[in-house]
Amino acid sequence: MSDLASAGQASESNAKSMSIIVTKGALDWAYPPFILATTAAAMGLNVTLFFTFYGLELLKKDLNLKVTPLGNPAMAMPMMGMHMAMPNIVGAIPGVTAGATVMMKNLIKKKGVASIEELREMAVESDVRMIGCQMTLDLFEMDKKDLIDGLEIGGAATYLECATKSDINLFI
């Protein structure tokens, strides 16, 4: 093995790493794992995202993500020159989720924030390792063909093998 090749392997093995368990599939919950993953990858970390339960929704080819106003009492949207908090009970009213989703998507666009599709593509381009949970696929009778290409399918053991070697482990 050449000195250059061994130096590359040494550098790779010394690289910091981060793993994130992604369990939520709503628009507002999709941003943290993708922003953290793409930022960490840009900083030279090896990143793994493990998508399980509702987080697997974020790997679908066709995303139809919604905001989760119910159970999110801290949700405050900028409206009429101030921040309007949404009382928790309001989230149970029919149409509120759709309205909050439209408002959030408009705010994201207005502020120039990348979409989840764009962030996900950045993660792919940055070689972020994405693992879809096999058990979740089976449990929810999902088909791998409905998910993005280049995805790894694995279970808890696959994730834990990575997590036990990671410098940073997060649960979102």
Secondary structure, DSSP 4 states (H G I P E B T S, - for coil): --HHHHHHHHHHHHS-EEEEEE---SHHHHHHHHHHHHHHHHTT-EEEEEE-GGGGGGGBSS-------TT-TT-EEEETTEEEE--GGGGGSTTHHHHHHHHHHHHHHHTTPPPHHHHHHHHHHTT-EEEEEHHHHHHTT--GGGBPTT-EEE-HHHHHHHHTT-SEEEE-
